[in-house]
Amino acid sequence: MERKEISKAVITRLPRYYRYLDELLEEGVERISSGELSKRMKVTASQIRQDLNNFGGFGQQGYGYNVEYLYEEIGKILGLDRRHSLIIIGSGNLGQAIANYGNFERRGFVVNGMFDVDRELIGSTVRGIRIRGMEELEDFIRDNDVQIAALTIPKTQAPAVADRLVAAGVKAIWNFAHIDLTVPDDVVVENVHLSESLMRLSYLFCSKRDGKHKRTGGMEES
């Protein structure tokens, strides 16, 4: 059977469903309707049903969704039911912050290697993980079945390092460098450009502020 193509918008919303379902489980909620879930998430009930119907629906008429079952199924869709070996290239402040965030392991993402070119960092440890020199990169990937690499390095270095990762067999790159990477079709890249996110926040903030000033200020526009 041909696999159904899922839109990027739906995939983007799945982690949010997972997070809210996790909160419901912590609260002891056993089942929830799409209407109740929509009030929590500020997403329409129709949108929730459409999104979940891409994967089979999971709900029952007159019952709603079993929270634990839906949580587990979305986890499987997101690949969180398995262990992912992760390395971090760049062991500065951002790289160390990622390594220190213990919640990743709860989701199955295990950081088992960190790399840098700074000789003052090499040999030190972060949360029990030894920082290694870049000369060890390829052997470490091969010996530890590394699946994902996080890039927290300057953009000038990122393309060359990405090429090394791809050549060594890494198929997923979590890219924090402020540059778009060119990789083969069988390699996936998730770009996390923090400055772009901050600029979007600035736009939304300024739009609301300026709009309010236009409505209530002394120089109100007609």
Biotite code that builds the C-alpha atoms (Angstrom):
import biotite.structure as struc

atoms = struc.array([
    struc.Atom([0.000, 0.000, 0.000], chain_id="A", res_id=1, res_name="MET", atom_name="CA", element="C"),
    struc.Atom([1.303, 3.447, -0.951], chain_id="A", res_id=2, res_name="GLU", atom_name="CA", element="C"),
    struc.Atom([2.015, 5.585, 2.084], chain_id="A", res_id=3, res_name="ARG", atom_name="CA", element="C"),
    struc.Atom([-0.183, 8.677, 2.348], chain_id="A", res_id=4, res_name="LYS", atom_name="CA", element="C"),
    struc.Atom([1.676, 11.965, 2.052], chain_id="A", res_id=5, res_name="GLU", atom_name="CA", element="C"),
    struc.Atom([1.189, 13.991, 5.243], chain_id="A", res_id=6, res_name="ILE", atom_name="CA", element="C"),
    struc.Atom([1.390, 17.772, 5.031], chain_id="A", res_id=7, res_name="SER", atom_name="CA", element="C"),
    struc.Atom([4.143, 19.622, 6.851], chain_id="A", res_id=8, res_name="LYS", atom_name="CA", element="C"),
    struc.Atom([1.518, 21.604, 8.761], chain_id="A", res_id=9, res_name="ALA", atom_name="CA", element="C"),
    struc.Atom([0.062, 18.414, 10.243], chain_id="A", res_id=10, res_name="VAL", atom_name="CA", element="C"),
    struc.Atom([3.509, 17.081, 11.159], chain_id="A", res_id=11, res_name="ILE", atom_name="CA", element="C"),
    struc.Atom([4.316, 20.412, 12.822], chain_id="A", res_id=12, res_name="THR", atom_name="CA", element="C"),
    struc.Atom([1.222, 20.091, 15.034], chain_id="A", res_id=13, res_name="ARG", atom_name="CA", element="C"),
    struc.Atom([1.861, 16.488, 16.128], chain_id="A", res_id=14, res_name="LEU", atom_name="CA", element="C"),
    struc.Atom([4.472, 17.322, 18.818], chain_id="A", res_id=15, res_name="PRO", atom_name="CA", element="C"),
    struc.Atom([2.016, 19.824, 20.259], chain_id="A", res_id=16, res_name="ARG", atom_name="CA", element="C"),
    struc.Atom([-0.700, 17.160, 20.510], chain_id="A", res_id=17, res_name="TYR", atom_name="CA", element="C"),
    struc.Atom([1.826, 14.896, 22.174], chain_id="A", res_id=18, res_name="TYR", atom_name="CA", element="C"),
    struc.Atom([2.751, 17.555, 24.736], chain_id="A", res_id=19, res_name="ARG", atom_name="CA", element="C"),
    struc.Atom([-0.862, 18.290, 25.655], chain_id="A", res_id=20, res_name="TYR", atom_name="CA", element="C"),
    struc.Atom([-1.696, 14.597, 25.935], chain_id="A", res_id=21, res_name="LEU", atom_name="CA", element="C"),
    struc.Atom([1.302, 14.176, 28.240], chain_id="A", res_id=22, res_name="ASP", atom_name="CA", element="C"),
    struc.Atom([-0.127, 16.923, 30.466], chain_id="A", res_id=23, res_name="GLU", atom_name="CA", element="C"),
    struc.Atom([-3.545, 15.222, 30.452], chain_id="A", res_id=24, res_name="LEU", atom_name="CA", element="C"),
    struc.Atom([-1.977, 11.952, 31.567], chain_id="A", res_id=25, res_name="LEU", atom_name="CA", element="C"),
    struc.Atom([-0.222, 13.732, 34.417], chain_id="A", res_id=26, res_name="GLU", atom_name="CA", element="C"),
    struc.Atom([-3.600, 15.147, 35.449], chain_id="A", res_id=27, res_name="GLU", atom_name="CA", element="C"),
    struc.Atom([-5.129, 11.661, 35.433], chain_id="A", res_id=28, res_name="GLY", atom_name="CA", element="C"),
    struc.Atom([-7.475, 12.326, 32.484], chain_id="A", res_id=29, res_name="VAL", atom_name="CA", element="C"),
    struc.Atom([-8.444, 9.050, 30.805], chain_id="A", res_id=30, res_name="GLU", atom_name="CA", element="C"),
    struc.Atom([-10.476, 10.269, 27.844], chain_id="A", res_id=31, res_name="ARG", atom_name="CA", element="C"),
    struc.Atom([-11.161, 13.540, 26.098], chain_id="A", res_id=32, res_name="ILE", atom_name="CA", element="C"),
    struc.Atom([-13.326, 14.757, 23.235], chain_id="A", res_id=33, res_name="SER", atom_name="CA", element="C"),
    struc.Atom([-12.000, 16.739, 20.288], chain_id="A", res_id=34, res_name="SER", atom_name="CA", element="C"),
    struc.Atom([-14.034, 19.690, 21.584], chain_id="A", res_id=35, res_name="GLY", atom_name="CA", element="C"),
    struc.Atom([-12.410, 19.562, 25.023], chain_id="A", res_id=36, res_name="GLU", atom_name="CA", element="C"),
    struc.Atom([-8.971, 19.159, 23.489], chain_id="A", res_id=37, res_name="LEU", atom_name="CA", element="C"),
    struc.Atom([-9.594, 22.108, 21.164], chain_id="A", res_id=38, res_name="SER", atom_name="CA", element="C"),
    struc.Atom([-10.318, 24.402, 24.124], chain_id="A", res_id=39, res_name="LYS", atom_name="CA", element="C"),
    struc.Atom([-6.975, 23.505, 25.681], chain_id="A", res_id=40, res_name="ARG", atom_name="CA", element="C"),
    struc.Atom([-4.941, 23.770, 22.508], chain_id="A", res_id=41, res_name="MET", atom_name="CA", element="C"),
    struc.Atom([-6.746, 26.716, 20.868], chain_id="A", res_id=42, res_name="LYS", atom_name="CA", element="C"),
    struc.Atom([-7.172, 24.614, 17.716], chain_id="A", res_id=43, res_name="VAL", atom_name="CA", element="C"),
    struc.Atom([-10.597, 23.880, 16.270], chain_id="A", res_id=44, res_name="THR", atom_name="CA", element="C"),
    struc.Atom([-12.136, 20.481, 16.957], chain_id="A", res_id=45, res_name="ALA", atom_name="CA", element="C"),
    struc.Atom([-12.525, 20.027, 13.213], chain_id="A", res_id=46, res_name="SER", atom_name="CA", element="C"),
    struc.Atom([-8.797, 20.607, 12.708], chain_id="A", res_id=47, res_name="GLN", atom_name="CA", element="C"),
    struc.Atom([-7.944, 18.046, 15.378], chain_id="A", res_id=48, res_name="ILE", atom_name="CA", element="C"),
    struc.Atom([-10.183, 15.432, 13.783], chain_id="A", res_id=49, res_name="ARG", atom_name="CA", element="C"),
    struc.Atom([-8.773, 16.152, 10.322], chain_id="A", res_id=50, res_name="GLN", atom_name="CA", element="C"),
    struc.Atom([-5.192, 15.904, 11.570], chain_id="A", res_id=51, res_name="ASP", atom_name="CA", element="C"),
    struc.Atom([-5.728, 12.621, 13.401], chain_id="A", res_id=52, res_name="LEU", atom_name="CA", element="C"),
    struc.Atom([-7.734, 11.134, 10.536], chain_id="A", res_id=53, res_name="ASN", atom_name="CA", element="C"),
    struc.Atom([-4.534, 11.255, 8.489], chain_id="A", res_id=54, res_name="ASN", atom_name="CA", element="C"),
    struc.Atom([-3.308, 8.429, 10.722], chain_id="A", res_id=55, res_name="PHE", atom_name="CA", element="C"),
    struc.Atom([-6.535, 6.488, 11.225], chain_id="A", res_id=56, res_name="GLY", atom_name="CA", element="C"),
    struc.Atom([-8.573, 8.736, 13.501], chain_id="A", res_id=57, res_name="GLY", atom_name="CA", element="C"),
    struc.Atom([-8.140, 7.023, 16.911], chain_id="A", res_id=58, res_name="PHE", atom_name="CA", element="C"),
    struc.Atom([-11.454, 8.362, 18.275], chain_id="A", res_id=59, res_name="GLY", atom_name="CA", element="C"),
    struc.Atom([-14.822, 6.706, 18.912], chain_id="A", res_id=60, res_name="GLN", atom_name="CA", element="C"),
    struc.Atom([-18.197, 8.333, 18.273], chain_id="A", res_id=61, res_name="GLN", atom_name="CA", element="C"),
    struc.Atom([-19.730, 9.375, 21.584], chain_id="A", res_id=62, res_name="GLY", atom_name="CA", element="C"),
    struc.Atom([-16.581, 8.473, 23.528], chain_id="A", res_id=63, res_name="TYR", atom_name="CA", element="C"),
    struc.Atom([-13.821, 10.720, 22.248], chain_id="A", res_id=64, res_name="GLY", atom_name="CA", element="C"),
    struc.Atom([-10.169, 9.778, 22.535], chain_id="A", res_id=65, res_name="TYR", atom_name="CA", element="C"),
    struc.Atom([-8.501, 7.451, 24.990], chain_id="A", res_id=66, res_name="ASN", atom_name="CA", element="C"),
    struc.Atom([-5.725, 9.750, 26.189], chain_id="A", res_id=67, res_name="VAL", atom_name="CA", element="C"),
    struc.Atom([-3.112, 7.106, 26.960], chain_id="A", res_id=68, res_name="GLU", atom_name="CA", element="C"),
    struc.Atom([-3.727, 5.220, 23.707], chain_id="A", res_id=69, res_name="TYR", atom_name="CA", element="C"),
    struc.Atom([-3.603, 8.404, 21.607], chain_id="A", res_id=70, res_name="LEU", atom_name="CA", element="C"),
    struc.Atom([-0.456, 9.540, 23.416], chain_id="A", res_id=71, res_name="TYR", atom_name="CA", element="C"),
    struc.Atom([1.273, 6.235, 22.667], chain_id="A", res_id=72, res_name="GLU", atom_name="CA", element="C"),
    struc.Atom([0.143, 6.164, 19.036], chain_id="A", res_id=73, res_name="GLU", atom_name="CA", element="C"),
    struc.Atom([1.309, 9.716, 18.316], chain_id="A", res_id=74, res_name="ILE", atom_name="CA", element="C"),
    struc.Atom([4.583, 8.817, 20.031], chain_id="A", res_id=75, res_name="GLY", atom_name="CA", element="C"),
    struc.Atom([4.982, 5.923, 17.588], chain_id="A", res_id=76, res_name="LYS", atom_name="CA", element="C"),
    struc.Atom([4.199, 8.198, 14.633], chain_id="A", res_id=77, res_name="ILE", atom_name="CA", element="C"),
    struc.Atom([6.873, 10.618, 15.844], chain_id="A", res_id=78, res_name="LEU", atom_name="CA", element="C"),
    struc.Atom([9.353, 7.770, 16.325], chain_id="A", res_id=79, res_name="GLY", atom_name="CA", element="C"),
    struc.Atom([9.501, 8.264, 20.088], chain_id="A", res_id=80, res_name="LEU", atom_name="CA", element="C"),
    struc.Atom([8.972, 4.575, 20.810], chain_id="A", res_id=81, res_name="ASP", atom_name="CA", element="C"),
    struc.Atom([12.579, 3.854, 19.909], chain_id="A", res_id=82, res_name="ARG", atom_name="CA", element="C"),
    struc.Atom([16.035, 5.002, 20.984], chain_id="A", res_id=83, res_name="ARG", atom_name="CA", element="C"),
    struc.Atom([17.903, 7.567, 18.889], chain_id="A", res_id=84, res_name="HIS", atom_name="CA", element="C"),
    struc.Atom([21.653, 8.025, 19.218], chain_id="A", res_id=85, res_name="SER", atom_name="CA", element="C"),
    struc.Atom([22.539, 11.724, 19.057], chain_id="A", res_id=86, res_name="LEU", atom_name="CA", element="C"),
    struc.Atom([25.825, 13.614, 18.883], chain_id="A", res_id=87, res_name="ILE", atom_name="CA", element="C"),
    struc.Atom([26.458, 17.333, 19.224], chain_id="A", res_id=88, res_name="ILE", atom_name="CA", element="C"),
    struc.Atom([28.982, 19.137, 17.049], chain_id="A", res_id=89, res_name="ILE", atom_name="CA", element="C"),
    struc.Atom([29.992, 22.307, 18.862], chain_id="A", res_id=90, res_name="GLY", atom_name="CA", element="C"),
    struc.Atom([30.341, 22.196, 22.639], chain_id="A", res_id=91, res_name="SER", atom_name="CA", element="C"),
    struc.Atom([29.916, 25.861, 23.494], chain_id="A", res_id=92, res_name="GLY", atom_name="CA", element="C"),
    struc.Atom([27.027, 27.327, 25.460], chain_id="A", res_id=93, res_name="ASN", atom_name="CA", element="C"),
    struc.Atom([24.263, 26.114, 23.139], chain_id="A", res_id=94, res_name="LEU", atom_name="CA", element="C"),
    struc.Atom([25.732, 22.652, 22.686], chain_id="A", res_id=95, res_name="GLY", atom_name="CA", element="C"),
    struc.Atom([26.147, 22.237, 26.430], chain_id="A", res_id=96, res_name="GLN", atom_name="CA", element="C"),
    struc.Atom([22.597, 23.462, 27.049], chain_id="A", res_id=97, res_name="ALA", atom_name="CA", element="C"),
    struc.Atom([21.260, 20.772, 24.706], chain_id="A", res_id=98, res_name="ILE", atom_name="CA", element="C"),
    struc.Atom([23.365, 18.103, 26.404], chain_id="A", res_id=99, res_name="ALA", atom_name="CA", element="C"),
    struc.Atom([22.139, 19.204, 29.830], chain_id="A", res_id=100, res_name="ASN", atom_name="CA", element="C"),
    struc.Atom([18.459, 19.075, 28.894], chain_id="A", res_id=101, res_name="TYR", atom_name="CA", element="C"),
    struc.Atom([17.446, 15.750, 30.413], chain_id="A", res_id=102, res_name="GLY", atom_name="CA", element="C"),
    struc.Atom([13.965, 15.699, 28.892], chain_id="A", res_id=103, res_name="ASN", atom_name="CA", element="C"),
    struc.Atom([15.430, 14.612, 25.544], chain_id="A", res_id=104, res_name="PHE", atom_name="CA", element="C"),
    struc.Atom([16.354, 11.230, 27.008], chain_id="A", res_id=105, res_name="GLU", atom_name="CA", element="C"),
    struc.Atom([12.787, 10.794, 28.217], chain_id="A", res_id=106, res_name="ARG", atom_name="CA", element="C"),
    struc.Atom([11.766, 11.095, 24.573], chain_id="A", res_id=107, res_name="ARG", atom_name="CA", element="C"),
    struc.Atom([14.355, 8.552, 23.445], chain_id="A", res_id=108, res_name="GLY", atom_name="CA", element="C"),
    struc.Atom([17.053, 10.963, 22.219], chain_id="A", res_id=109, res_name="PHE", atom_name="CA", element="C"),
    struc.Atom([20.276, 9.950, 23.942], chain_id="A", res_id=110, res_name="VAL", atom_name="CA", element="C"),
    struc.Atom([23.265, 12.264, 23.619], chain_id="A", res_id=111, res_name="VAL", atom_name="CA", element="C"),
    struc.Atom([26.297, 10.004, 23.676], chain_id="A", res_id=112, res_name="ASN", atom_name="CA", element="C"),
    struc.Atom([28.916, 12.168, 22.030], chain_id="A", res_id=113, res_name="GLY", atom_name="CA", element="C"),
    struc.Atom([30.072, 15.796, 21.850], chain_id="A", res_id=114, res_name="MET", atom_name="CA", element="C"),
    struc.Atom([32.731, 17.268, 19.570], chain_id="A", res_id=115, res_name="PHE", atom_name="CA", element="C"),
    struc.Atom([34.653, 20.513, 19.267], chain_id="A", res_id=116, res_name="ASP", atom_name="CA", element="C"),
    struc.Atom([37.844, 22.038, 17.887], chain_id="A", res_id=117, res_name="VAL", atom_name="CA", element="C"),
    struc.Atom([38.608, 24.024, 21.050], chain_id="A", res_id=118, res_name="ASP", atom_name="CA", element="C"),
    struc.Atom([41.487, 22.304, 22.827], chain_id="A", res_id=119, res_name="ARG", atom_name="CA", element="C"),
    struc.Atom([40.415, 23.861, 26.115], chain_id="A", res_id=120, res_name="GLU", atom_name="CA", element="C"),
    struc.Atom([37.072, 22.040, 25.882], chain_id="A", res_id=121, res_name="LEU", atom_name="CA", element="C"),
    struc.Atom([38.314, 18.709, 24.540], chain_id="A", res_id=122, res_name="ILE", atom_name="CA", element="C"),
    struc.Atom([38.635, 16.149, 27.313], chain_id="A", res_id=123, res_name="GLY", atom_name="CA", element="C"),
    struc.Atom([36.172, 17.867, 29.651], chain_id="A", res_id=124, res_name="SER", atom_name="CA", element="C"),
    struc.Atom([32.736, 16.402, 30.313], chain_id="A", res_id=125, res_name="THR", atom_name="CA", element="C"),
    struc.Atom([29.169, 17.683, 30.187], chain_id="A", res_id=126, res_name="VAL", atom_name="CA", element="C"),
    struc.Atom([26.618, 15.609, 32.098], chain_id="A", res_id=127, res_name="ARG", atom_name="CA", element="C"),
    struc.Atom([29.005, 12.680, 31.935], chain_id="A", res_id=128, res_name="GLY", atom_name="CA", element="C"),
    struc.Atom([29.616, 13.050, 28.184], chain_id="A", res_id=129, res_name="ILE", atom_name="CA", element="C"),
    struc.Atom([33.244, 13.540, 27.171], chain_id="A", res_id=130, res_name="ARG", atom_name="CA", element="C"),
    struc.Atom([33.966, 16.236, 24.601], chain_id="A", res_id=131, res_name="ILE", atom_name="CA", element="C"),
    struc.Atom([36.100, 14.818, 21.809], chain_id="A", res_id=132, res_name="ARG", atom_name="CA", element="C"),
    struc.Atom([38.196, 16.336, 19.050], chain_id="A", res_id=133, res_name="GLY", atom_name="CA", element="C"),
    struc.Atom([36.809, 16.417, 15.507], chain_id="A", res_id=134, res_name="MET", atom_name="CA", element="C"),
    struc.Atom([39.451, 13.948, 14.380], chain_id="A", res_id=135, res_name="GLU", atom_name="CA", element="C"),
    struc.Atom([37.477, 11.239, 16.230], chain_id="A", res_id=136, res_name="GLU", atom_name="CA", element="C"),
    struc.Atom([34.171, 12.051, 14.507], chain_id="A", res_id=137, res_name="LEU", atom_name="CA", element="C"),
    struc.Atom([33.932, 9.421, 11.771], chain_id="A", res_id=138, res_name="GLU", atom_name="CA", element="C"),
    struc.Atom([35.123, 6.516, 13.931], chain_id="A", res_id=139, res_name="ASP", atom_name="CA", element="C"),
    struc.Atom([32.708, 7.491, 16.703], chain_id="A", res_id=140, res_name="PHE", atom_name="CA", element="C"),
    struc.Atom([29.750, 7.624, 14.293], chain_id="A", res_id=141, res_name="ILE", atom_name="CA", element="C"),
    struc.Atom([30.621, 4.195, 12.919], chain_id="A", res_id=142, res_name="ARG", atom_name="CA", element="C"),
    struc.Atom([31.193, 2.569, 16.315], chain_id="A", res_id=143, res_name="ASP", atom_name="CA", element="C"),
    struc.Atom([28.096, 4.024, 18.025], chain_id="A", res_id=144, res_name="ASN", atom_name="CA", element="C"),
    struc.Atom([25.427, 3.794, 15.309], chain_id="A", res_id=145, res_name="ASP", atom_name="CA", element="C"),
    struc.Atom([24.855, 7.549, 15.417], chain_id="A", res_id=146, res_name="VAL", atom_name="CA", element="C"),
    struc.Atom([21.577, 8.509, 13.735], chain_id="A", res_id=147, res_name="GLN", atom_name="CA", element="C"),
    struc.Atom([21.220, 12.236, 14.475], chain_id="A", res_id=148, res_name="ILE", atom_name="CA", element="C"),
    struc.Atom([23.763, 15.049, 14.706], chain_id="A", res_id=149, res_name="ALA", atom_name="CA", element="C"),
    struc.Atom([23.091, 18.492, 16.151], chain_id="A", res_id=150, res_name="ALA", atom_name="CA", element="C"),
    struc.Atom([25.125, 21.321, 14.654], chain_id="A", res_id=151, res_name="LEU", atom_name="CA", element="C"),
    struc.Atom([25.755, 24.202, 17.064], chain_id="A", res_id=152, res_name="THR", atom_name="CA", element="C"),
    struc.Atom([28.709, 25.690, 15.225], chain_id="A", res_id=153, res_name="ILE", atom_name="CA", element="C"),
    struc.Atom([29.361, 28.869, 13.184], chain_id="A", res_id=154, res_name="PRO", atom_name="CA", element="C"),
    struc.Atom([27.741, 28.884, 9.752], chain_id="A", res_id=155, res_name="LYS", atom_name="CA", element="C"),
    struc.Atom([31.124, 29.102, 8.042], chain_id="A", res_id=156, res_name="THR", atom_name="CA", element="C"),
    struc.Atom([32.000, 25.658, 9.398], chain_id="A", res_id=157, res_name="GLN", atom_name="CA", element="C"),
    struc.Atom([28.603, 24.002, 9.006], chain_id="A", res_id=158, res_name="ALA", atom_name="CA", element="C"),
    struc.Atom([28.662, 22.937, 5.307], chain_id="A", res_id=159, res_name="PRO", atom_name="CA", element="C"),
    struc.Atom([31.988, 21.131, 5.594], chain_id="A", res_id=160, res_name="ALA", atom_name="CA", element="C"),
    struc.Atom([30.974, 19.404, 8.824], chain_id="A", res_id=161, res_name="VAL", atom_name="CA", element="C"),
    struc.Atom([27.613, 18.421, 7.298], chain_id="A", res_id=162, res_name="ALA", atom_name="CA", element="C"),
    struc.Atom([29.457, 16.837, 4.371], chain_id="A", res_id=163, res_name="ASP", atom_name="CA", element="C"),
    struc.Atom([31.546, 14.802, 6.822], chain_id="A", res_id=164, res_name="ARG", atom_name="CA", element="C"),
    struc.Atom([28.433, 13.683, 8.695], chain_id="A", res_id=165, res_name="LEU", atom_name="CA", element="C"),
    struc.Atom([26.680, 12.597, 5.508], chain_id="A", res_id=166, res_name="VAL", atom_name="CA", element="C"),
    struc.Atom([29.756, 10.735, 4.274], chain_id="A", res_id=167, res_name="ALA", atom_name="CA", element="C"),
    struc.Atom([29.969, 8.955, 7.634], chain_id="A", res_id=168, res_name="ALA", atom_name="CA", element="C"),
    struc.Atom([26.362, 7.759, 7.345], chain_id="A", res_id=169, res_name="GLY", atom_name="CA", element="C"),
    struc.Atom([24.360, 10.238, 9.442], chain_id="A", res_id=170, res_name="VAL", atom_name="CA", element="C"),
    struc.Atom([20.854, 10.573, 7.999], chain_id="A", res_id=171, res_name="LYS", atom_name="CA", element="C"),
    struc.Atom([19.389, 13.354, 10.164], chain_id="A", res_id=172, res_name="ALA", atom_name="CA", element="C"),
    struc.Atom([20.864, 16.760, 11.028], chain_id="A", res_id=173, res_name="ILE", atom_name="CA", element="C"),
    struc.Atom([19.446, 19.138, 13.646], chain_id="A", res_id=174, res_name="TRP", atom_name="CA", element="C"),
    struc.Atom([20.880, 22.388, 12.316], chain_id="A", res_id=175, res_name="ASN", atom_name="CA", element="C"),
    struc.Atom([21.307, 25.389, 14.628], chain_id="A", res_id=176, res_name="PHE", atom_name="CA", element="C"),
    struc.Atom([23.828, 27.047, 12.310], chain_id="A", res_id=177, res_name="ALA", atom_name="CA", element="C"),
    struc.Atom([22.442, 30.089, 10.499], chain_id="A", res_id=178, res_name="HIS", atom_name="CA", element="C"),
    struc.Atom([22.802, 28.584, 7.044], chain_id="A", res_id=179, res_name="ILE", atom_name="CA", element="C"),
    struc.Atom([20.741, 26.309, 4.816], chain_id="A", res_id=180, res_name="ASP", atom_name="CA", element="C"),
    struc.Atom([22.575, 23.052, 4.214], chain_id="A", res_id=181, res_name="LEU", atom_name="CA", element="C"),
    struc.Atom([22.748, 21.177, 0.917], chain_id="A", res_id=182, res_name="THR", atom_name="CA", element="C"),
    struc.Atom([22.423, 17.442, 1.557], chain_id="A", res_id=183, res_name="VAL", atom_name="CA", element="C"),
    struc.Atom([21.369, 14.353, -0.445], chain_id="A", res_id=184, res_name="PRO", atom_name="CA", element="C"),
    struc.Atom([17.670, 13.521, -0.709], chain_id="A", res_id=185, res_name="ASP", atom_name="CA", element="C"),
    struc.Atom([17.970, 10.645, 1.756], chain_id="A", res_id=186, res_name="ASP", atom_name="CA", element="C"),
    struc.Atom([19.214, 12.964, 4.530], chain_id="A", res_id=187, res_name="VAL", atom_name="CA", element="C"),
    struc.Atom([16.729, 15.065, 6.517], chain_id="A", res_id=188, res_name="VAL", atom_name="CA", element="C"),
    struc.Atom([17.551, 18.454, 8.025], chain_id="A", res_id=189, res_name="VAL", atom_name="CA", element="C"),
    struc.Atom([15.571, 20.319, 10.673], chain_id="A", res_id=190, res_name="GLU", atom_name="CA", element="C"),
    struc.Atom([16.655, 23.955, 10.792], chain_id="A", res_id=191, res_name="ASN", atom_name="CA", element="C"),
    struc.Atom([16.402, 25.791, 14.094], chain_id="A", res_id=192, res_name="VAL", atom_name="CA", element="C"),
    struc.Atom([17.325, 29.404, 13.371], chain_id="A", res_id=193, res_name="HIS", atom_name="CA", element="C"),
    struc.Atom([16.928, 31.139, 16.715], chain_id="A", res_id=194, res_name="LEU", atom_name="CA", element="C"),
    struc.Atom([17.354, 34.641, 15.305], chain_id="A", res_id=195, res_name="SER", atom_name="CA", element="C"),
    struc.Atom([14.556, 34.047, 12.791], chain_id="A", res_id=196, res_name="GLU", atom_name="CA", element="C"),
    struc.Atom([12.269, 32.908, 15.578], chain_id="A", res_id=197, res_name="SER", atom_name="CA", element="C"),
    struc.Atom([13.092, 36.055, 17.551], chain_id="A", res_id=198, res_name="LEU", atom_name="CA", element="C"),
    struc.Atom([12.407, 38.218, 14.497], chain_id="A", res_id=199, res_name="MET", atom_name="CA", element="C"),
    struc.Atom([9.000, 36.571, 14.034], chain_id="A", res_id=200, res_name="ARG", atom_name="CA", element="C"),
    struc.Atom([8.262, 37.322, 17.684], chain_id="A", res_id=201, res_name="LEU", atom_name="CA", element="C"),
    struc.Atom([9.353, 40.920, 17.140], chain_id="A", res_id=202, res_name="SER", atom_name="CA", element="C"),
    struc.Atom([7.044, 41.249, 14.139], chain_id="A", res_id=203, res_name="TYR", atom_name="CA", element="C"),
    struc.Atom([4.036, 39.876, 16.029], chain_id="A", res_id=204, res_name="LEU", atom_name="CA", element="C"),
    struc.Atom([4.762, 42.050, 19.060], chain_id="A", res_id=205, res_name="PHE", atom_name="CA", element="C"),
    struc.Atom([5.226, 45.220, 17.012], chain_id="A", res_id=206, res_name="CYS", atom_name="CA", element="C"),
    struc.Atom([2.163, 44.495, 14.888], chain_id="A", res_id=207, res_name="SER", atom_name="CA", element="C"),
    struc.Atom([-0.035, 44.204, 17.959], chain_id="A", res_id=208, res_name="LYS", atom_name="CA", element="C"),
    struc.Atom([1.535, 47.237, 19.640], chain_id="A", res_id=209, res_name="ARG", atom_name="CA", element="C"),
    struc.Atom([1.363, 49.437, 16.563], chain_id="A", res_id=210, res_name="ASP", atom_name="CA", element="C"),
    struc.Atom([-2.170, 48.312, 15.796], chain_id="A", res_id=211, res_name="GLY", atom_name="CA", element="C"),
    struc.Atom([-3.252, 49.211, 19.312], chain_id="A", res_id=212, res_name="LYS", atom_name="CA", element="C"),
    struc.Atom([-1.634, 52.631, 19.014], chain_id="A", res_id=213, res_name="HIS", atom_name="CA", element="C"),
    struc.Atom([-3.464, 53.272, 15.739], chain_id="A", res_id=214, res_name="LYS", atom_name="CA", element="C"),
    struc.Atom([-6.802, 52.416, 17.376], chain_id="A", res_id=215, res_name="ARG", atom_name="CA", element="C"),
    struc.Atom([-6.328, 54.334, 20.647], chain_id="A", res_id=216, res_name="THR", atom_name="CA", element="C"),
    struc.Atom([-3.593, 56.911, 20.045], chain_id="A", res_id=217, res_name="GLY", atom_name="CA", element="C"),
    struc.Atom([-4.003, 60.611, 19.527], chain_id="A", res_id=218, res_name="GLY", atom_name="CA", element="C"),
    struc.Atom([-3.153, 60.275, 15.805], chain_id="A", res_id=219, res_name="MET", atom_name="CA", element="C"),
    struc.Atom([-5.693, 57.591, 15.021], chain_id="A", res_id=220, res_name="GLU", atom_name="CA", element="C"),
    struc.Atom([-5.874, 56.718, 11.349], chain_id="A", res_id=221, res_name="GLU", atom_name="CA", element="C"),
    struc.Atom([-9.201, 56.888, 9.523], chain_id="A", res_id=222, res_name="SER", atom_name="CA", element="C"),
])
